Amino acid sequence: MAAALLQIDLVFSRPQTTLAVTRGAARLMVDLGYAPLLEVGLPNGRRADVMALGPRGDIVICEVKSGVEDYRVDRKWGEYGPFCDAFYFAVAPEFPHDILPEAPGLIVADGFGGAVLRDAPAAPLAPARRKALTVAFARLGAMRTLRDQAAG
């Protein structure tokens, strides 16, 4: 069979896409100088896919969308704003950007890294909320480190 006739289509499942985009968004946050944690529970009961603490204490949340149906079904992303200074959608390169609202920032990511296509508007947290979130973030990171050391 001639190589020109051979076509290979890569098809990723939704969990694989979610994992790749999450990993890429976290790696991008590190590249931008942030310390990310994955799957962070928020005080309102929601869970941030990626939450990152910046060198100046700013907090970023990235909501990972694995596909169009994930975006259309899950509208809870509006409830993350009170817990971050900047909010981003993180999507795979093939995700249609035109269906996303213009207000949040936009990150395109794969399993190796990502890029900010649109900066998130700044919405600075109140100092008391920032302190409470920063302390909770640090404690969560420390407890996960202890758990991982005990398991390994």
Summary of the structure (lengths in Angstrom):
residues: 152
radius of gyration: 17.0
end to end distance: 48.4
largest distance: 66.6
contacts: 415
relative contact order: 0.16
helix: 41%
strand: 26%
